[in-house]
Amino acid sequence: MNTTLSLDWRSQADSLVIDGRAFVDGRRVAAGGQPPRPTVSPVDGRFLAELTACGSADVDVAVAAARRAFPAWSRVGAEARKGVLLALAALMERHADELALLETLDSGKPILQTTTVDVPGAISTLRWYAEAADKQAGELPAVPPGATALVTREPLGVVAAIVPWNFPLEIAVWKLAPALAAGNTLVLKPAEQTSLSVLRLAELAAEAGLPDGVLNVVTGSGREVGAALAHHMDVDALAFTGSTAVSRTLLEASGRSNLKRLSLEAGGKSSNIVFADTEDLAAAAAKAAFGAYYNQGQVCSANSRILVQREVHDEFAALLATAAAGYAPEDPLAGLGGNGALISSTHADDVERWIVRGRADGEVLFGGERREIRGSDAYLEPTLLGGLPADHDVHREEIFGPVAVLQPFDTEAEAVRLANATDYGLAASVWTSNLSRAHRVAGELLAGTVSVNTVDALGNTTPFGGFKQSGFGRDLSLHAFDNYTAPKTTWIQFG
């Protein structure tokens, strides 16, 4: 039952006891010789926990535990793995409010969002892959007479997963659910800023019956822990969600180590194209505000480039300003809506510098101000920039905050050209009442997901990932199993 509006979330937060130690081989552990790092909440600056700062030696221990656990877990059978994952989903549901509160305190997300979207979404994805575990079929390909060939999907072994701070629990489950369902073992590194919900998830997994060593969570910096995983000779695959710059370093590390399998979901700079024939412009504006400002704009597939046909440009801009007001920052623990805090004051500083540049080279159409709530200045108003040349950096660089840029266009060809004028290819949206145009434009856009008459559409059944410098490999759907398995041929000759 969702208790979002009935709980006193601030009192719950005040009484919460948080363990910041890593989780390795079935238990909580402190790092060997590394001092812990205090972690504070962007919500109000409160101290949350002493977070274990793992080093390369701690990574070695976690990888060794995963390696020991792999043979038994991979051979236990899909039905048994399904049962454990379903038991974990049930435990997550029982502890949903606790997980949501940890997620809000750690990341600054509104409690309304973590209780109704993030935690339920993670549970739904986990259940989906649990149910898929025993439904993966092999192949019986055509071969010459006198022989039989079987093609089976085999787990890769020890998988490392490095996940970001914008959707800590959900994206962790995007990686661990298919990896574990396929029979792999896992060493997961959450972001330093948002480790607490994933650490609690690992405890619940052990309670659900996941054997020791199958899921390990190592906390610490990307420079130390992430690099150790990337270069580790006993890690068979690495799944990553984060920046394009870090993706490049992981590619290099794979080449310099054991050529481990990589799946990389990297940066984005997605466009939302609104044609003048859009049937409901107000609905398009409401969705555009969601696509640009949801989760404080800290979304890799955020539709932050809003391209509007000139005939309706001014009307749409006014509608967007009204819709964006619903994403004004509020106290994340109040449970009343609005946006929460950005991940940190430092990150808010970085985003604010982009607003300053946009104001200097163009204009701020609405928003643009910093706010302080409960002693934290990690809050920014939803902001729309305009009047910038098409080649301005605001159109090209991933800002990762509640900042969108509005640009008019005249023709369909111009809209496609502007939308594709980016190094990224993660997502795009198209608004039109013309079905032929929808198909035509969607076909020309270089994006892993094109949403028509909505924005940023995704679900457990559809693959999520990008083209170009947005990376390769896919999360979600049955395609995610390709990240964690390889086809194996067994050829039996009878004559």
VEXDREN-2710 file (C-alpha; in Angstrom, 1 decimal):
% VEXDREN-2710
k/r/px/py/pz
1/MET/0.0/0.0/0.0
2/ASN/1.3/3.5/-0.9
3/THR/1.5/5.5/2.3
4/THR/3.1/8.6/0.7
5/LEU/0.8/11.3/1.9
6/SER/0.0/9.7/5.3
7/LEU/3.6/9.3/6.6
8/ASP/5.5/12.0/8.3
9/TRP/8.5/11.6/6.1
10/ARG/10.7/14.0/8.0
11/SER/10.2/12.2/11.3
12/GLN/10.9/8.9/9.5
13/ALA/14.1/10.4/8.2
14/ASP/15.2/11.7/11.6
15/SER/14.8/8.2/13.1
16/LEU/16.4/6.3/10.2
17/VAL/19.6/4.3/11.1
18/ILE/21.8/3.9/8.0
19/ASP/24.6/1.5/7.4
20/GLY/27.2/2.8/4.9
21/ARG/29.4/-0.2/4.8
22/ALA/30.0/-2.2/1.6
23/PHE/28.4/-5.6/1.0
24/VAL/30.7/-8.5/0.0
25/ASP/30.2/-12.2/0.1
26/GLY/26.9/-12.0/2.0
27/ARG/27.8/-9.5/4.7
28/ARG/28.5/-5.9/5.5
29/VAL/32.2/-5.1/5.5
30/ALA/34.5/-2.1/6.0
31/ALA/37.2/-1.3/3.5
32/GLY/40.7/-2.5/4.2
33/GLY/42.7/0.4/5.4
34/GLN/40.6/3.1/3.7
35/PRO/38.9/5.8/5.8
36/PRO/35.1/6.1/5.2
37/ARG/33.6/9.1/3.6
38/PRO/30.8/11.0/5.2
39/THR/27.8/11.4/2.9
40/VAL/25.2/14.2/3.3
41/SER/21.8/14.7/1.8
42/PRO/21.2/17.4/-0.9
43/VAL/17.7/17.7/0.6
44/ASP/18.8/19.6/3.7
45/GLY/22.5/19.0/4.2
46/ARG/21.9/16.4/6.9
47/PHE/24.6/13.8/7.6
48/LEU/23.5/10.3/6.4
49/ALA/26.2/7.8/6.9
50/GLU/29.9/7.0/6.9
51/LEU/30.2/5.5/3.5
52/THR/32.9/2.8/3.0
53/ALA/35.6/3.9/0.6
54/CYS/36.7/0.7/-1.1
55/GLY/40.1/0.3/-2.8
56/SER/41.5/-2.0/-5.4
57/ALA/42.2/-4.7/-2.7
58/ASP/38.5/-4.6/-1.7
59/VAL/37.5/-5.0/-5.3
60/ASP/39.7/-8.1/-5.5
61/VAL/37.9/-9.6/-2.6
62/ALA/34.5/-8.9/-4.1
63/VAL/35.4/-10.3/-7.5
64/ALA/36.9/-13.4/-5.9
65/ALA/33.7/-13.9/-3.9
66/ALA/31.7/-13.6/-7.1
67/ARG/34.0/-16.0/-8.9
68/ARG/33.6/-18.6/-6.2
69/ALA/29.8/-18.3/-6.3
70/PHE/29.5/-18.4/-10.0
71/PRO/29.6/-22.2/-10.7
72/ALA/26.8/-23.1/-8.2
73/TRP/24.6/-20.1/-9.1
74/SER/24.9/-20.7/-12.9
75/ARG/24.0/-24.4/-12.5
76/VAL/21.2/-24.1/-9.9
77/GLY/18.7/-23.8/-12.7
78/ALA/16.5/-21.0/-14.1
79/GLU/13.5/-22.0/-12.0
80/ALA/15.5/-21.7/-8.7
81/ARG/17.0/-18.3/-9.8
82/LYS/13.5/-17.1/-10.6
83/GLY/12.2/-18.0/-7.2
84/VAL/15.0/-16.1/-5.4
85/LEU/14.4/-13.0/-7.5
86/LEU/10.7/-13.1/-6.9
87/ALA/11.3/-13.4/-3.2
88/LEU/13.6/-10.4/-3.4
89/ALA/10.9/-8.4/-5.2
90/ALA/8.4/-9.3/-2.4
91/LEU/10.9/-8.1/0.2
92/MET/11.4/-4.9/-1.7
93/GLU/7.7/-4.4/-1.7
94/ARG/7.6/-4.9/2.1
95/HIS/10.4/-2.4/2.6
96/ALA/9.3/0.0/-0.1
97/ASP/8.9/3.0/2.1
98/GLU/12.4/2.5/3.6
99/LEU/14.0/2.2/0.1
100/ALA/12.1/5.3/-1.1
101/LEU/13.2/7.3/1.9
102/LEU/16.9/6.3/1.4
103/GLU/16.6/7.2/-2.3
104/THR/15.1/10.6/-1.5
105/LEU/17.6/11.5/1.2
106/ASP/20.6/10.3/-0.9
107/SER/19.6/11.8/-4.3
108/GLY/17.3/14.8/-3.5
109/LYS/14.3/13.3/-5.4
110/PRO/10.8/14.1/-4.2
111/ILE/9.4/11.4/-1.9
112/LEU/6.3/11.4/-4.1
113/GLN/8.5/10.3/-7.0
114/THR/10.5/7.6/-5.2
115/THR/7.4/6.0/-3.6
116/THR/5.3/6.0/-6.8
117/VAL/7.9/5.7/-9.6
118/ASP/11.4/4.7/-8.6
119/VAL/10.8/1.9/-6.1
120/PRO/7.7/0.4/-7.8
121/GLY/9.6/0.6/-11.1
122/ALA/12.6/-1.3/-9.7
123/ILE/10.3/-4.0/-8.3
124/SER/8.4/-4.3/-11.6
125/THR/11.6/-4.7/-13.5
126/LEU/13.0/-7.3/-11.1
127/ARG/9.7/-9.3/-11.3
128/TRP/9.7/-9.1/-15.1
129/TYR/13.2/-10.6/-15.4
130/ALA/12.5/-13.2/-12.7
131/GLU/9.6/-14.4/-14.8
132/ALA/11.8/-14.4/-18.0
133/ALA/14.5/-16.5/-16.3
134/ASP/12.9/-19.8/-17.1
135/LYS/11.5/-18.8/-20.5
136/GLN/14.7/-18.4/-22.5
137/ALA/14.8/-21.0/-25.3
138/GLY/17.8/-22.3/-27.2
139/GLU/18.0/-23.0/-30.9
140/LEU/18.1/-26.1/-33.0
141/PRO/19.6/-24.9/-36.3
142/ALA/19.6/-26.7/-39.6
143/VAL/22.8/-28.9/-40.0
144/PRO/23.7/-31.7/-42.5
145/PRO/22.2/-35.1/-42.1
146/GLY/23.8/-37.2/-39.4
147/ALA/24.4/-34.4/-37.0
148/THR/22.5/-32.3/-34.4
149/ALA/23.5/-28.8/-33.3
150/LEU/22.2/-27.1/-30.1
151/VAL/22.7/-23.4/-29.5
152/THR/22.3/-22.4/-25.9
153/ARG/22.7/-19.1/-24.1
154/GLU/25.5/-19.2/-21.5
155/PRO/26.1/-16.8/-18.7
156/LEU/29.4/-14.9/-19.0
157/GLY/30.6/-15.3/-15.5
158/VAL/31.4/-12.4/-13.2
159/VAL/29.7/-9.2/-14.2
160/ALA/30.7/-5.7/-13.0
161/ALA/28.0/-3.0/-13.1
162/ILE/28.7/0.7/-12.6
163/VAL/25.5/2.7/-12.1
164/PRO/24.8/6.5/-11.9
165/TRP/23.3/8.7/-9.3
166/ASN/20.2/9.9/-11.1
167/PHE/18.2/6.7/-10.8
168/PRO/20.3/4.7/-8.3
169/LEU/17.9/1.9/-7.5
170/GLU/16.1/1.5/-10.8
171/ILE/19.2/1.4/-13.0
172/ALA/20.9/-0.9/-10.6
173/VAL/18.0/-3.3/-11.1
174/TRP/18.1/-2.8/-14.8
175/LYS/21.6/-4.3/-14.7
176/LEU/21.4/-6.9/-11.9
177/ALA/18.0/-8.4/-12.7
178/PRO/18.9/-9.8/-16.2
179/ALA/22.5/-10.6/-15.2
180/LEU/21.4/-12.6/-12.2
181/ALA/18.4/-14.2/-14.0
182/ALA/20.8/-15.5/-16.7
183/GLY/23.1/-17.1/-14.1
184/ASN/25.9/-14.6/-13.7
185/THR/27.3/-13.3/-10.4
186/LEU/27.7/-9.5/-9.9
187/VAL/29.9/-6.9/-8.4
188/LEU/28.0/-3.6/-8.4
189/LYS/29.5/-0.2/-7.9
190/PRO/26.9/2.5/-7.1
191/ALA/27.6/6.2/-7.5
192/GLU/29.4/7.6/-4.4
193/GLN/26.6/10.1/-4.0
194/THR/23.8/7.5/-4.0
195/SER/24.9/4.2/-2.6
196/LEU/22.5/3.7/0.3
197/SER/19.4/2.2/-1.4
198/VAL/21.5/-0.3/-3.4
199/LEU/23.4/-1.4/-0.2
200/ARG/20.0/-2.0/1.5
201/LEU/18.9/-3.9/-1.6
202/ALA/21.9/-6.3/-1.3
203/GLU/20.9/-7.0/2.3
204/LEU/17.4/-7.8/1.2
205/ALA/18.7/-10.1/-1.5
206/ALA/20.6/-12.1/1.0
207/GLU/17.5/-12.4/3.1
208/ALA/15.6/-13.5/0.1
209/GLY/18.0/-16.5/-0.3
210/LEU/20.6/-15.2/-2.8
211/PRO/23.7/-17.2/-2.0
212/ASP/26.8/-15.5/-0.6
213/GLY/29.0/-13.9/-3.3
214/VAL/26.3/-13.8/-6.0
215/LEU/25.6/-10.0/-5.4
216/ASN/28.4/-7.8/-4.0
217/VAL/28.2/-4.0/-3.6
218/VAL/31.5/-2.1/-3.5
219/THR/31.3/1.6/-2.7
220/GLY/33.8/4.3/-3.4
221/SER/35.1/6.5/-6.2
222/GLY/35.1/5.8/-9.9
223/ARG/38.7/6.7/-10.0
224/GLU/39.5/3.9/-7.5
225/VAL/36.7/1.3/-7.6
226/GLY/35.4/1.9/-11.1
227/ALA/39.0/1.7/-12.5
228/ALA/39.8/-1.5/-10.6
229/LEU/36.7/-3.2/-12.0
230/ALA/37.4/-2.0/-15.5
231/HIS/40.9/-3.3/-15.5
232/HIS/40.2/-6.5/-13.5
233/MET/41.3/-9.6/-15.3
234/ASP/38.7/-11.8/-13.6
235/VAL/35.7/-9.6/-14.6
236/ASP/34.1/-11.1/-17.7
237/ALA/31.7/-8.3/-18.5
238/LEU/31.0/-4.7/-17.5
239/ALA/27.7/-2.9/-17.7
240/PHE/27.8/0.9/-17.4
241/THR/25.4/3.8/-17.3
242/GLY/27.0/7.3/-17.2
243/SER/28.9/9.8/-19.2
244/THR/30.4/9.4/-22.7
245/ALA/33.8/10.5/-21.3
246/VAL/33.8/7.7/-18.8
247/SER/32.6/5.2/-21.4
248/ARG/35.7/5.9/-23.4
249/THR/37.9/5.2/-20.5
250/LEU/36.1/1.9/-19.9
251/LEU/36.6/1.0/-23.6
252/GLU/40.3/1.6/-23.2
253/ALA/40.5/-0.4/-20.0
254/SER/38.8/-3.3/-21.6
255/GLY/41.3/-3.3/-24.5
256/ARG/44.2/-3.1/-22.1
257/SER/43.0/-5.9/-19.9
258/ASN/41.1/-9.0/-20.9
259/LEU/38.7/-7.6/-23.6
260/LYS/35.8/-7.9/-21.2
261/ARG/32.3/-7.6/-22.7
262/LEU/31.0/-4.0/-22.4
263/SER/27.5/-2.5/-22.6
264/LEU/27.6/1.2/-22.3
265/GLU/24.6/3.6/-21.9
266/ALA/26.3/6.9/-22.2
267/GLY/25.3/10.6/-22.6
268/GLY/22.4/12.1/-24.5
269/LYS/21.1/15.4/-25.9
270/SER/17.6/14.5/-27.0
271/SER/15.3/16.6/-29.2
272/ASN/11.5/17.1/-28.9
273/ILE/10.1/18.1/-32.3
274/VAL/6.7/19.8/-32.3
275/PHE/5.0/20.3/-35.7
276/ALA/2.3/22.9/-36.3
277/ASP/-0.2/20.1/-37.1
278/THR/0.0/18.8/-33.5
279/GLU/-3.6/18.1/-32.5
280/ASP/-3.3/19.1/-28.8
281/LEU/-0.6/21.7/-28.3
282/ALA/-1.3/22.1/-24.6
283/ALA/-0.8/18.3/-24.1
284/ALA/2.4/18.5/-26.1
285/ALA/3.6/21.4/-23.8
286/ALA/2.8/19.4/-20.7
287/LYS/4.7/16.5/-21.9
288/ALA/7.6/18.7/-23.1
289/ALA/7.9/20.1/-19.5
290/PHE/8.0/16.5/-18.2
291/GLY/10.6/15.5/-20.8
292/ALA/12.8/18.4/-19.9
293/TYR/12.4/18.9/-16.2
294/TYR/11.4/15.6/-14.6
295/ASN/13.9/14.4/-12.0
296/GLN/15.4/17.9/-12.0
297/GLY/16.4/17.4/-15.6
298/GLN/18.9/14.8/-14.4
299/VAL/17.9/12.3/-17.0
300/CYS/20.2/10.9/-19.8
301/SER/17.4/10.9/-22.3
302/ALA/15.9/14.3/-21.2
303/ASN/14.2/16.0/-24.2
304/SER/16.1/19.2/-23.5
305/ARG/16.2/20.5/-27.1
306/ILE/12.7/21.6/-27.9
307/LEU/12.2/22.3/-31.6
308/VAL/8.9/24.0/-32.5
309/GLN/7.5/24.9/-35.9
310/ARG/7.5/28.6/-36.3
311/GLU/3.7/28.9/-36.8
312/VAL/3.0/27.7/-33.3
313/HIS/6.3/28.7/-31.6
314/ASP/5.0/31.6/-29.5
315/GLU/1.8/29.8/-28.5
316/PHE/3.8/26.8/-27.5
317/ALA/6.3/28.8/-25.5
318/ALA/3.5/30.3/-23.4
319/LEU/1.9/26.9/-22.8
320/LEU/5.3/25.4/-21.8
321/ALA/5.9/28.2/-19.2
322/THR/2.6/27.3/-17.6
323/ALA/3.4/23.6/-17.6
324/ALA/6.9/24.1/-16.2
325/ALA/5.5/25.8/-13.1
326/GLY/4.6/22.3/-11.9
327/TYR/8.3/21.5/-11.7
328/ALA/9.3/24.3/-9.4
329/PRO/11.5/23.1/-6.6
330/GLU/9.9/22.1/-3.3
331/ASP/10.9/20.3/-0.1
332/PRO/11.4/16.7/-1.3
333/LEU/10.1/15.3/2.0
334/ALA/6.9/17.2/1.9
335/GLY/5.3/14.7/-0.5
336/LEU/3.3/17.4/-2.4
337/GLY/4.9/17.3/-5.8
338/GLY/7.3/19.6/-7.7
339/ASN/10.9/19.0/-8.2
340/GLY/13.5/18.1/-5.6
341/ALA/17.1/19.1/-5.1
342/LEU/19.8/18.5/-7.6
343/ILE/22.3/15.9/-6.6
344/SER/24.6/18.5/-4.9
345/SER/25.3/22.2/-4.6
346/THR/28.4/21.7/-6.7
347/HIS/26.4/20.2/-9.5
348/ALA/23.9/23.0/-9.2
349/ASP/26.8/25.4/-9.6
350/ASP/27.7/23.7/-12.9
351/VAL/24.2/23.8/-14.2
352/GLU/23.8/27.5/-13.1
353/ARG/26.9/28.3/-15.2
354/TRP/25.1/27.1/-18.3
355/ILE/22.2/29.4/-17.5
356/VAL/24.6/32.3/-17.2
357/ARG/26.0/31.5/-20.6
358/GLY/22.5/31.2/-22.1
359/ARG/21.6/34.5/-20.7
360/ALA/24.7/36.1/-22.0
361/ASP/24.4/34.8/-25.6
362/GLY/20.6/34.6/-25.8
363/GLU/17.8/35.0/-23.3
364/VAL/16.2/33.2/-20.4
365/LEU/12.5/32.8/-21.3
366/PHE/11.5/31.6/-17.9
367/GLY/13.1/30.4/-14.7
368/GLY/16.9/30.6/-14.2
369/GLU/17.0/31.2/-10.4
370/ARG/18.6/29.3/-7.6
371/ARG/16.6/28.6/-4.5
372/GLU/17.4/27.6/-1.0
373/ILE/15.2/25.2/0.9
374/ARG/15.8/24.0/4.4
375/GLY/19.4/25.3/4.3
376/SER/20.3/23.6/1.0
377/ASP/21.0/25.6/-2.1
378/ALA/20.9/22.6/-4.4
379/TYR/17.6/23.7/-5.9
380/LEU/17.1/25.3/-9.4
381/GLU/14.0/26.6/-11.1
382/PRO/13.0/24.9/-14.4
383/THR/14.6/27.1/-17.0
384/LEU/14.0/27.7/-20.7
385/LEU/16.7/29.4/-22.9
386/GLY/16.1/30.9/-26.3
387/GLY/17.6/33.1/-29.0
388/LEU/20.7/31.0/-29.2
389/PRO/22.4/30.1/-32.5
390/ALA/22.0/26.5/-33.7
391/ASP/25.7/25.7/-33.1
392/HIS/25.8/27.1/-29.5
393/ASP/27.1/24.7/-26.9
394/VAL/23.8/24.7/-25.1
395/HIS/22.3/22.9/-28.0
396/ARG/25.1/20.3/-28.1
397/GLU/26.4/19.6/-24.5
398/GLU/24.6/17.5/-21.9
399/ILE/23.7/19.9/-19.1
400/PHE/22.0/17.4/-16.8
401/GLY/19.9/19.8/-15.0
402/PRO/16.4/21.5/-15.3
403/VAL/17.5/23.6/-18.4
404/ALA/16.0/23.3/-21.8
405/VAL/16.5/25.3/-25.0
406/LEU/13.8/26.4/-27.4
407/GLN/14.5/26.7/-31.1
408/PRO/12.1/27.4/-34.0
409/PHE/12.2/25.6/-37.4
410/ASP/10.3/26.0/-40.7
411/THR/10.4/22.7/-42.5
412/GLU/10.4/19.0/-41.7
413/ALA/13.8/18.6/-43.3
414/GLU/15.2/21.4/-41.1
415/ALA/13.7/19.8/-38.0
416/VAL/15.4/16.5/-38.8
417/ARG/18.7/18.2/-39.5
418/LEU/18.7/20.1/-36.3
419/ALA/17.6/17.1/-34.2
420/ASN/20.4/15.0/-35.7
421/ALA/23.1/17.7/-35.3
422/THR/24.5/16.2/-32.1
423/ASP/27.1/13.6/-31.2
424/TYR/24.5/11.7/-29.3
425/GLY/21.7/9.3/-30.3
426/LEU/19.8/8.2/-27.3
427/ALA/16.2/9.4/-27.7
428/ALA/13.9/11.8/-29.6
429/SER/10.3/12.8/-29.6
430/VAL/8.0/13.8/-32.4
431/TRP/4.6/15.5/-32.1
432/THR/2.3/15.5/-35.2
433/SER/-1.2/14.4/-36.2
434/ASN/0.1/13.2/-39.6
435/LEU/0.8/9.4/-39.4
436/SER/2.9/9.5/-42.6
437/ARG/5.1/12.3/-41.2
438/ALA/5.4/10.4/-37.9
439/HIS/6.8/7.3/-39.6
440/ARG/9.0/9.4/-42.0
441/VAL/10.6/11.5/-39.3
442/ALA/11.0/8.7/-36.9
443/GLY/12.8/6.8/-39.6
444/GLU/15.2/9.6/-40.2
445/LEU/16.1/10.4/-36.6
446/LEU/19.3/8.8/-35.2
447/ALA/18.0/7.7/-31.8
448/GLY/17.6/4.5/-29.9
449/THR/14.0/5.4/-29.0
450/VAL/11.7/7.7/-30.9
451/SER/8.5/8.6/-29.0
452/VAL/5.6/9.8/-31.1
453/ASN/3.0/12.1/-29.4
454/THR/4.7/11.4/-26.1
455/VAL/8.2/11.8/-24.6
456/ASP/10.8/9.5/-23.3
457/ALA/8.7/6.4/-23.6
458/LEU/10.1/3.2/-22.1
459/GLY/9.0/0.0/-20.5
460/ASN/10.2/-3.4/-19.4
461/THR/9.3/-4.9/-22.7
462/THR/11.2/-2.4/-25.0
463/PRO/15.0/-2.0/-25.3
464/PHE/16.6/1.2/-24.1
465/GLY/19.9/2.4/-25.4
466/GLY/21.4/4.6/-28.1
467/PHE/23.4/5.2/-31.2
468/LYS/26.5/7.2/-31.9
469/GLN/28.2/8.5/-28.7
470/SER/25.3/7.4/-26.6
471/GLY/26.9/4.0/-26.4
472/PHE/25.9/0.4/-27.3
473/GLY/24.1/-2.5/-25.7
474/ARG/20.5/-2.3/-24.5
475/ASP/18.9/-2.2/-21.0
476/LEU/15.4/-3.5/-20.5
477/SER/13.5/-6.1/-22.6
478/LEU/14.8/-9.5/-23.6
479/HIS/17.6/-7.8/-25.5
480/ALA/19.3/-7.0/-22.2
481/PHE/20.1/-10.7/-21.9
482/ASP/22.5/-10.2/-24.8
483/ASN/24.7/-8.1/-22.5
484/TYR/25.2/-11.0/-20.0
485/THR/25.1/-14.1/-22.1
486/ALA/26.8/-15.6/-25.2
487/PRO/25.6/-18.2/-27.7
488/LYS/27.3/-21.6/-27.4
489/THR/27.1/-24.3/-30.1
490/THR/27.2/-27.9/-29.2
491/TRP/27.5/-30.0/-32.4
492/ILE/26.8/-33.8/-32.1
493/GLN/28.0/-35.9/-35.1
494/PHE/26.3/-39.3/-35.5
495/GLY/27.9/-40.6/-38.6
END
